[in-house]
C-alpha cells in the first residue's frame, strides 16, 4: 500500500509531463489519470484498517544528507485519509465538467489541473514540514493560472488578489513552522549531544507533547501559523479574496477551490495548531470560536443578499467553513470528528453545486437568479441533482450534511455546558446557541435559491412557456437540453457519497477517530486544566468573599452589642 500511495501522489504530475496530443487526447488522458488515482484512493480507504498504526507511510531518502534531517516522508492517517480521497474524487468531476467548457489552450489547461492535483494530494500526505510547505505553496501556482487565463471578465484581478492574500499569509506560516523546529532543537531539557534539527511532523508532535513550549511563546507561534491557515480557510474577516476568486474562476477551478483548497487551512489548524500548541489553543479558544461564529452568520446573511447564484454558493462556503472551524476549536471529541467529516461533506455538496452552476451557465450564459427562473419543467434531471446537493448542504437527516453537522454542534454544546463551568461559560453558551442560527439561515438562502431557479414563474408567463428557454438570457424560442450522460456521470459519484455518508457515517468516523482523538488529546487536557483552575479560583474567591462577609458581620455585632 505504501507504493500505491506513492504512485497516486505522482501519477498526475507524470501525466501532466507526458500527455501529448489534441484536445480529445488531453481530455481522455487527464480523465484516465484522475480515475486511476481515484481507484487507488478508494483501495487505500477500504483497506485502511488493515494497515499498521499510523496509516500507510512511505519514507525513503533524506533530502539534505546529514546537514538537515529533511525527509521525503508521506503517509495517510485518519485526518488525511478522507481529504485525500475527496481530492481524487473532485478531480474526476473537474475534468468532466471542463469537457465542453474549455476550448482554448486545452493542453495547458489539463496539465495545470493535473499538476494542481499532485500539489493538493501532497499537502495531505506530507509528514515533513519542508515537504508540507513546498506542497502548500505549490498549489498556488497552477490555480493562479487557471483563474487568470480561463476565468471571467475580472480574472486577472481575482487571480492576483488570491495569490497575494494566500502568499502573504504563507510567509508568516513558514516562520511559525520554523520556530517549532528551532525551539525543539534548542529545548533546554534535551542533551546537546542528542539534539537533531528534525523537520518530521510526527517527531515534532511527540517532542512538543513531552516538552511543551512556554505558553506565551505558544501563543505567538499560534498566531504566526494562524495568518496563513486562516486566509486559506478563509476565516472572517480574512475571507475577502474568496468570493471574487470563486466567481471569476472557471467551473473546475471553483469545484477544486471550494472542495479541496479551503480544507488545506483547516487541515493545517488540526495538524499543527491544535496538535502542537495545546495551551495556546486553550487560551485562545473563546476568540477563535467568536471568529468562527462571525463567519457562520456573516457568510449566511451575505449569501441571502446575493442575486448571482455563483456568488451565493461562494458566500455559503464562508458560512460552512465557519462551522468546521467552530467544531475544531471547541476541542471536543465529537465536535472535532464532526468538523473533519463536515470538511468532506462541504467538498461534496458545494463542489457539486458549483458544477451545477457551471452547467447552467453553459446553457444560459448568465448566473443571475432573476434570469434563471422555472427550469424544473425543462431540466428535470438537473433539477433532481441540484435538489440532492441543496438538501445535503442544509444538512437534511439521512444525507451527509446531517451526519457531520449533528456531532459537530453536539460537541460544541458539550463544551459550552461542561461542568464545572469555565470562567468564560457564558460566552461559550452564547456562541453555542447563536451557532444554531447558521443552520436556519443556511436552509433559508439555499431553499430560496433553489425555489427561484427551478420552480418560480415569471410574472405574466403562461405554463406552456416553461417548455422553452427561460428568462432573458435563454430567449423565448431557445430549446435547452437537459443533462447529458457525461454530466450525469460527473455528479453521480457525489450523490453516491452523499447518501453513503448520510446513511452509514460510522464507516468514515471509525477510520478517522483514533488519529483525531490522539491529535487533540493534549489540547483537551489543556482545556480541562484551565477549566479546573478557573473553577478552583472561583471557589476560592467565593470562600474569601464569604469569610470577609462573616468578619464584617462579626465586627458589626461586636460594635453594636451592649
ABEGO torsion letter per residue (X at the ends): XAAAAAAAAAAAAAAAAABBEBAAAAAAAAAAAAAAAAAAAAAAAAAAAABBBGEBBBBBBBAAEAABBBBBBBBBBAAAAAAAAAAAAAAAAAAAAAAAABABGAAAAAAAAAAAAAAAAAAAABABAAAAAAAAAAAAAAAAAAAAAABBAAAAAAAAAAAAAAAAAAAAAAAAAAAAAAAAAABAABBAAABBBBABAAAAAAAAAABBBBAAAAAAAAAAAAAAAAAAOBBOAAAAAAAAAAAABBAAAAAAAAAAAAAAAAAAAAAAAAAABAAAAAAAAAAAAAAAAAAAAAAAAAAAABABAAAAAAAAAAAAAAAAAAAAAAGBAAAAAAAAAAAAAAAAAAAAAAAAAAAAAAAAGBABAAABBGAAAABAAAAAAAAAAAAAAAGBBGBAAAAAAAAAAAAAAAAAABOBBBAAAAAAAAAAAAAAAAAAAAAAAAAAAAAAAAABBBBGBBAAAAABBBEAAAEAABBBBBBBAAAAAAAAAAAAAAAAAAABAAAAAAAAAAAAAAAAAAAAAAAAAAAAAAAAAAAAAAAAAAAAAAAAAAAAAAAABX
